[in-house]
Amino acid sequence: MTAPEASVEAPVLFEERTAANGTRIGIATLNAPRTLNGFSLPMAHLLHERLTAWAADDGIALVVLQGAGEKAFCAGGDLHSLYQSMRAYRDAGADDVRDNHYASEFFDVEYRVDYAIHTYAKPILCWGHGIVMGGGIGLMSGASHRVVSERSKLAFPEITVGLFPDVGGSWLLPRVPGKAGLFLALTGAPLNAGDAIYAGMADIHIAEAQRADVFNALADVHWSADAKRNHEQLSTLLQQHASDAATGPLLRNAVLIDALCEGSDVPAVVNAIAALQTEDPWLQTAQATLAAGAPGSARLAWELQKRTAGASLADVYRLEYIAALHCAAHGDFAEGIRALLIDKDRTPHWQPQTLAEATVGWADTFFASPWDGATHPLADLGATVPERSHA
């Protein structure tokens, strides 16, 4: 099976295929190829509902997650809808971050979907073809079997829109070898298939031309009710189609990146990256992205990685949720989307304008819980299901 073409149907297409012995394979296809499968609130609700149902269905042996079209698995969140909600919130003069009901619901359901994938007992095969960025990595990162191909391009580019690497990025990026996770958060640098595997964001490289063969082979397997055995069978099947991925610039520059990110505070690291003299186009692009990005985003990315060190995945999601609501209420997020996608003038007016102004005290306001001791909306995450780590 290949990536479906554009459809007028639901934002997520669901299919169940019968395998050799009568067990079934659940297939979920993000179905918004015109927006590179940007992850929307309707998508999040549909996917959460179906993943929950498939988890409880003894006849479903494994789940496949893919994207429609040829260009992307998922290029990130639905920024246009978030922008509209932020404009409405600010135009209304609201001062409680919870009053942006759309953003509150969007991040809540998105994080629940991501957490469900991380903690799913049954195998989940995610085919990460083409562009996989931001919210796309959030969906892919927790899958038990994460495939990338020669077309894959992964990144956390949130610094360009005034956000931070959320969707569990504060948990995932510190698990990248060395200090490269901080570098990726600050620069939005893209990863090819080889680098995605090196960074722990993918597991295996399979040529895109092999996708139909892999999907057909899934239906020939005698799956069982034993989830552990099914995990092993899926691993074996994918290895039979695997090929070596080309080494990427993240791995080639690993020693240099570690040296650049040795600073004890974010200004030291940012200054070191800015001062680098290099002819490497990948590093030059990373420098330029950091230089043009939101200083506040750099600070928030640093603080989140620092504050969540050693925390559970569920606790990371809870803190990211608070910070995301603050970003939607009074941060640079709306301005970043305006400059990139709405007016498209690419001249954002960041506040704070400089990293010197983006102090720890400034960042503290983004971690202030609006619930004042009341129950956090994501308090139930981690209550019953153990977490799975690819690190």
Protein Blocks (a to p, Z undefined) as FASTA:
>chain_A
ZZddddfbdfbdcdddddfkopacddddddbfknoopacfklmmmmmmmmmmmmmmmklm
bdcdddedjkbgbgcdcfklmmmmmmmmmmnopabfklmmmlmmmmmmmmmmmmmmmmpm
bdcddddehjaehjlmmmmmmpmbdcddfkbccddfklmnopaceehlmmmmmmpghjll
mmmmmnopacdfklmmmnopafbdcdfklmmmmmmmmmmpccdfblklmmmmmmmmmmmm
gccddddfklmmmmmmmmmmmpfbfklmmmmmmmpccfbfklmmmmmmmmmmcfklmmmm
mmmmmmmgoiafklmmmmmmmmmmmmmmmmmklmmmmmmmmnonopacdddfbfklmcfk
lmmmmmccfkgopacfklmgoklpccddfZZ
